[in-house]
Amino acid sequence: MNARELAEWGALHVMGGMKEGKRIIPENVIREVTTPVHRSGQPSFGYFWWLKEGQSRHPQNELGETLPDGSFQIFGASGCACLVIPEYRAVAVRLFNSLYEGYDYLADIRGFGDEVMRGLRKGEC
């Protein structure tokens, strides 16, 4: 998968399963995969998506602190990410290979979301 394809996957989610006026994914499926499946003491997840809800801060939460509630993100094993921010109708993608020692994954991935928000708020994205 390349960056454009990953962004299109995110766009399908931000657009509720629609692409160019056509239904690609049923709306109830989009809603279901981005609805929290709560497990006591864990960060909020849908089906494979990390979810941002409420201001609670779990130590393993992978979403940036400045992202608005309702944002969600999915990752690849080497640090690739697709971030969906419905409030802004925005999708941000990064391709990255972070498989090396000494790398602070949580700080990096949270920083990605926060950097995207800085750009959106400044109108740079």
Backbone hydrogen bonds, N-H to C=O, Kabsch-Sander energy under -0.5 kcal/mol:
donor,donor_aa,acceptor,acceptor_aa,energy
6,L,2,N,-2.2
7,A,3,A,-2.4
8,E,4,R,-2.2
9,W,5,E,-1.9
10,G,6,L,-2.1
11,A,7,A,-2.7
12,L,8,E,-2.1
13,H,9,W,-1.2
14,V,10,G,-2.4
15,M,11,A,-2.1
16,G,13,H,-1.4
17,G,12,L,-3.6
18,M,15,M,-0.8
19,K,22,K,-2.6
22,K,19,K,-2.0
24,I,17,G,-3.1
24,I,22,K,-0.6
25,I,17,G,-1.9
29,V,26,P,-1.0
30,I,26,P,-1.7
31,R,27,E,-2.5
32,E,28,N,-2.2
33,V,29,V,-2.6
34,T,30,I,-1.1
35,T,32,E,-1.3
37,V,45,F,-3.3
38,H,36,P,-0.7
42,Q,39,R,-2.2
46,G,49,W,-2.7
47,Y,33,V,-1.7
48,F,46,G,-1.1
50,W,73,Q,-3.4
51,L,44,S,-2.6
52,K,71,S,-2.6
53,E,51,L,-0.7
58,H,56,S,-0.6
61,N,58,H,-2.0
67,L,64,G,-1.2
70,G,52,K,-3.3
71,S,68,P,-1.7
72,F,84,V,-2.4
73,Q,50,W,-2.1
74,I,82,C,-2.0
76,G,80,C,-2.2
79,G,76,G,-1.6
81,A,94,R,-2.2
82,C,74,I,-2.2
83,L,92,A,-3.3
84,V,72,F,-3.4
85,I,90,A,-3.0
88,Y,85,I,-1.4
89,R,85,I,-0.6
89,R,86,P,-1.1
90,A,85,I,-1.9
92,A,83,L,-2.6
94,R,81,A,-2.2
98,S,78,S,-2.6
98,S,96,F,-0.5
100,Y,98,S,-1.9
103,Y,100,Y,-0.9
105,Y,103,Y,-1.3
108,D,104,D,-2.1
109,I,105,Y,-2.9
110,R,106,L,-2.2
111,G,107,A,-1.9
112,F,108,D,-1.7
113,G,109,I,-1.5
114,D,110,R,-2.2
115,E,111,G,-2.5
116,V,112,F,-2.2
117,M,113,G,-2.2
118,R,114,D,-2.1
119,G,115,E,-2.1
120,L,116,V,-2.5
121,R,117,M,-2.7
122,K,118,R,-1.5
123,G,119,G,-0.7
123,G,120,L,-0.7
124,E,119,G,-3.0
125,C,119,G,-0.8
